Amino acid sequence: MTGPPPDRRDRREGMTPHHEAPAQHHEAPAQHHQPPVQHHQGSACRHEGPAYRPASGAADYGPLPHAQTIGPVIIGRPPRSSFDTALDDDADGLAKALRTQWRKEEKLRKIRDPIPLPVRWHAASDEVMDHWSNICRCRAGVAPRPPVLAGQLHEVVQVHRRIPSRRLVVLGRAGSGKTTLALRFVLDLLAARSSPAEPVPVIFSLASWDPTTTTLSCWLTGQLERDHPRLAGKRDRPGLARTAPDASTRAERLVDNDRILPVLDGFDEIPDRLRRPALRELNDTHMPLLLTSRRTEYAAAVKDARALTSAAAVELIELSLTDLEHCLPRAARKTSPSSTVWHPVLKHLREHPRHPASVRLAAVLRTPLMVMLARTIYSDDLDRDPWVLLDTDRFSSTHDLEDHLLDGFVPTLYRDQDRAHRARVPHRFGHLARHLNQLGTRDLAWWQLGSTLPRRSRMCVIGLVAGLAFGLVDALVLWSVFGPAYGLVPGLRKALLNGLAFGATSGLALGLVYGLRYGTGARTPSRVRVRLLGGSKERRKEFAPRLAIGLVGGFCFGFLAWLVETLVIGLAETEYGLMPLLAHGSASGLRSGLVYGPATGLAFALSAVLEDPVDLETAVGPLDLLQTNRATVLFHLLVFGLLMGISGGILYRLQQFELIDWMLFGVVGGLGGGLAYGLSLTAWGQWVTLSRIWLPLTGQLPWTMHTFLADAHRRGVLRQTGAVYQFRHARLQEHLAAETRASRKTR
């Protein structure tokens, strides 16, 4: 038998190729041969250590040695494990969900209406870039050859792939198109994704990251679990059960195994004091990424520290007058067969470039954000003429022009509404903008809408609403019983006293529990749904803890509520002394606790058995998550009511209850207690109490808040990012917050 071809070499250091093999060895079949290493476009030098594949974060160590056979056994690339296959499935599911979400978002933002605004860039200055030797991953002593970084919007993936480190920083002024570029990068990379092993590009808004308390990988994991609840489930790995204490979630495994390519949007939106710690944390990683930032803030962060390790940087180019002439008329109404409302304005800018009005307007329209605002306000409205933008008496500076465009954006989008509604809309958006500024984030989460109210106010509102719910249910049910027995008025008096006792007790208790548990923030919504055929295995391990918490909490509430009820009714309606009432109330409370405790414990425990994480492909919308939480809470109320009735029935059979007591326990305890709990200690209930009742009562938000947010997203004021909304642009949020604050001061 002949030996291997002369160009095949043994890769082991210190050994020479064997040109002759023993007779029993056979040359490996051709299908096991690995293809030669392909050099990346723009690769400037030989890389030191592993490089990253063009569309993957997985390390590329080159081809494996040629497989050999020893008898029937083939030595070569091992088959993929079931764990890797499961990771592939999670990555594919995430990619599918993101592709659907961002295509819809691109359509709602009208990025291609009718054509996208040009976004171009050139290489940034060396002061904001790392050494080219690091970017190109050159070996010591080898001179780097920097790849070409200049490009335009449709080339962003190709430019990213030219960089051996796959780390790119995109710099630009406010509104220059950084977020649009990030969106285009994600969509194009998802479209080019050909293998489940390739990383999935995911946009993360950096404004909510605190690098002093959370590492980058942990933060990325948390954001994935928030926006895609299925990824919060446990994932098996070899040698470790999913129920083990240190078992990882699906999101964590995707991050740890380089299946996520982070697109980090808005480095400049991180608070100033956190930018350098954030940069240090980013420098500790070597994963491929794309990061966007305003140039001034990024340059200040790297001035006294290192630039982002191994990252190339590009800077977006401002729009030219030619760009405006190409884009603005195509999106405007015609005033004649060959002219639009923008032609006189553009002609003035072209023919009188040094006129003060031309200089100001041209400076303002150099960013896609301002062009989008001007196009939205003036292109379709018959009552508006963009020629007013050249009025030097009205607009004496570029700041005046920008404020004018920002002021007119929201009213223009709501021009189909009546005047009274249009007048209220900016005030409501201003409240939301101030709320986000207080939280220090760009993410508008429905479950956090009331969290910026003072803690004491929230405790009072939560306790008041929960107490009213329990008290009213109790009073109405008892009146239906006491009315026929004592007369309508005396029966109403007894029912109201009973409702007052139960309402006050439940309101005080739940208000205090809310303040202690959620006083510093809002409850995060559960990302599960109820399945009657059984939930996931990792959820079932919560059965025992939930049972214990429910038993203790339910018993304490039942005991205290009936003790207080006995004291209130006894002191108001009878002549018994305090001690006899305490003795009687304690006995009643003990019996009530024996009903409330098991019912509450079993309701909590059964919910763990029947809960399952929401599907990955459907859990990407704020309102979807809201509806899922509402359904989960209603299911808990139903289970709690049924168990209250069963517990009361057991005590009735043991002759501890009369028939009327059994009925009252089932209806009042199940319905009233369940409502009080649901409105105070669940994410959906806190949303209803604070955002659907209290804030609309005070005039801060509309009554149909979920409809308002969905409509604002459809109109283009808000954009959706996973399970949260954001304002269309950070500049718009800042403007609305400042304008509303200024209007309040002038009142």
Sequence and secondary structure as in RCSB ss.txt:
>XXXX:A:sequence
MTGPPPDRRDRREGMTPHHEAPAQHHEAPAQHHQPPVQHHQGSACRHEGPAYRPASGAADYGPLPHAQTIGPVII
GRPPRSSFDTALDDDADGLAKALRTQWRKEEKLRKIRDPIPLPVRWHAASDEVMDHWSNICRCRAGVAPRPPVLA
GQLHEVVQVHRRIPSRRLVVLGRAGSGKTTLALRFVLDLLAARSSPAEPVPVIFSLASWDPTTTTLSCWLTGQLE
RDHPRLAGKRDRPGLARTAPDASTRAERLVDNDRILPVLDGFDEIPDRLRRPALRELNDTHMPLLLTSRRTEYAA
AVKDARALTSAAAVELIELSLTDLEHCLPRAARKTSPSSTVWHPVLKHLREHPRHPASVRLAAVLRTPLMVMLAR
TIYSDDLDRDPWVLLDTDRFSSTHDLEDHLLDGFVPTLYRDQDRAHRARVPHRFGHLARHLNQLGTRDLAWWQLG
STLPRRSRMCVIGLVAGLAFGLVDALVLWSVFGPAYGLVPGLRKALLNGLAFGATSGLALGLVYGLRYGTGARTP
SRVRVRLLGGSKERRKEFAPRLAIGLVGGFCFGFLAWLVETLVIGLAETEYGLMPLLAHGSASGLRSGLVYGPAT
GLAFALSAVLEDPVDLETAVGPLDLLQTNRATVLFHLLVFGLLMGISGGILYRLQQFELIDWMLFGVVGGLGGGL
AYGLSLTAWGQWVTLSRIWLPLTGQLPWTMHTFLADAHRRGVLRQTGAVYQFRHARLQEHLAAETRASRKTR
>XXXX:A:secstr
     TT    STT    SS  TTEE   GGG        TT  S BSS EE TT SSEE       EEETTEEE
SS    HHHHHHHHHHHHHHHHHHHHHHHHHHHTTTTSSS    EEEE  GGGS  HHHHTTB TT         
EEGGGHHHHHHHSTT EEEEE  TTSSHHHHHHHHHHHHHHH  STTS EEEEEEGGG  TTTS HHHHHHHHHH
HH GGGGSB  BTTB TTSTT  BHHHHHHHTT EEEEEE GGGS HHHHHHHHHHHHT    EEEEE HHHHHH
HHHTS  STT EEEEE    HHHHHHHTGGGS EEETTEETTHHHHHHHHH TTSHHHHHHHHHTTSHHHHHHHH
HHHSS TT  GGGGG TTT  SHHHHHHHHHHHHHHHHTTTS HHHHHHHHHHHHHHHHHHHHHT S B GGGTT
TTS HHHHHHHHHHHHHHHHHHHHHHHHHHHHHHHH HHHHHHHHHHHHHHHHHHHHHHHHHHHHHHHTTS    
  EEE TT   HHHHTTHHHHHHHHHHHHHHHHHHHHHHHHHHHHHHH    HHHHHHHHHHHHHHHHHHHHHHH
HHHHHHHHHHEEE  TTT   HHHHHHHHHHHHHHHHHHHHHHHHHHHHHHHHTTSS HHHHHHIIIIIIIIIHH
HHHHHHSHHHHIIIIIIIIHHHTTSS SSHHHHHHHHHHHTSEEEETTEEEES HHHHHHHHHHHHHHHHT 
